[in-house]
Amino acid sequence: MTYSPEPSGFLSERSGAHAPWRWQLLDAEGTEVAADKTGPGTVRFSSQGDAETWLGEVYEQLLEDGVESVTLFEADREVYGPMSLRPA
C-alpha cells in the first residue's frame, strides 16, 4: 500500500530532500520496515506538526502493513520514540 505524503488540507511544500522531518517505521521486533514495502520511508516533512498530522491520518494503515512503532527524526536527531502505534 502507498500512502499519500500529504495530510488532508495541506500544501505540498514539504516533499523533497530539504524537508528534515521523517518517521522511522519499525516492526514488532524493532527492525526498520523497508521503505519499498510501505512507501512513507522516503516521505519527509518541513515541520514536526506536518509529520505528526500525517501519522495521525495513516497509522491504522501502517499497523495493517506490519508497522508497530515509529520514531520521529529531525535530520539525524532523534526527537522521540520508538512510540507504539497501538492504543494504550
C-alpha positions, 0 to 999 in steps of 0.5 A: 500500500502507498500512502499519500505524503500529504495530510488532508488540507495541506500544501505540498511544500514539504516533499523533497530532500530539504524537508528534515522531518521523517518517521522511522517505521519499525516492526514488532521486533524493532527492525526498520520496515523497508521503505519499498514495502510501505512507501512513507520511508522516503516521505519527509516533512518541513515541520514536526506538526506536518509529520505528526498530522500525517501519522495521525491520518495513516497509522491504522494503515501502517499497523495493517502493513506490519508497522508497530512503532515509529520514531520521529527524526529531525535530520539525524536527531532523534526527537522521540520514540520508538512510540507504539502505534497501538492504543494504550 
